[in-house]
């Protein structure tokens, strides 16, 4: 049985970049797998800055919002900073409606996140 990752990891001197490959993150199984992959990437490196790239994601379930909150807390416990990049207008609106946008660092692209570090 082969395992296909739903994320792509890119290492830089400053940050760990985690790109979500799926366009729709909505069913509980996929939410759980992607969450596990992200947490494993965070746990397996010593980078303080984590960039989570949503540029391929068109739809995101509300259950994944809870996972992002937990991921943010984990990064903060390592005295790090989480950047959310590449969110489309619809997903960004969900963060605004739920008043979660004040808890996260949003950037338009990976490059702008790296520039702000």
Secondary structure, DSSP 8 states (H G I E B T S, - for coil): -----SEEEEE-SSEEEEEE--SEE-SHHHHHHHHHHHHHHHHT---SEEEEE-TT-SEE-HHHHHHHHHHHHHHHHTT-EEEEE---HHHHHHHHHTT-GGGSEEESSHHHHHHH-
